[in-house]
Amino acid sequence: MEKMKGLQPLILAMVMVMAIATTDAQSICNMPASGLMACKPAVTPPNPPPPTSTCCSALSHADMRCLCSYKNSKLLPSLGIDPNLAMKLPSLCKLPHPANC
């Protein structure tokens, strides 16, 4: 059972990658896979472009509290996402930033 605890982050990362790679029927925090993929360039270092209107539109419908739960996760860096850049997306999209995120 102890070995399984060490595998949990890897399993979660694999599930997230599969969810992103599948159809729009999949979503994370009420954000469809297409929205996640539209935002990925804006949160990928070293020189991310501004978020697209598609990204911002998807983000506007997302459960921000849910997304905040990934802020300190090791999952984001494992997917090439900079958590600090991700935290800037709401303001770059001119969306309200959830309190205590």
Secondary structure, 3 states (H helix, E strand, C coil): CHHHHHHHHHHHHHHHHHHHHCCCCCEECCEEHHHHHHHHHHHCCCCCCCCCHHHHHHHHCCCHHHHHCCCCCCHHHHCCCCHHHHHHHHHHCCCCCCCCC
